[in-house]
């Protein structure tokens, strides 16, 4: 586990923000899917079967907690996991490992692999 950090007030605040962001099953499902590939809102919306505004709200919370990054790719904004922060990476990987055998999380992974933004986003 991550042992090379001195705990201070800023670190406690960061940890609190991250854990709050991960305290929702749909946000956990999102980060689980993003372990497979970068995805846009419509791909995530299609898999979660939630409204685009709801998914966008979840993505905003995850981005504000620095768990996700995004980048513009033509018509789409692609979301991916922030792998530049060792603390966040180890924490999210550890949490996702707990759910590795969950049938719903496995199903999300399979759907994420098949998600095709060209089809989903043009509906």
Beta strands, then each sheet from edge to edge (+ up, - down):
strand 1: 68-73
strand 2: 76-81
sheet 1: 1+ 2-
end
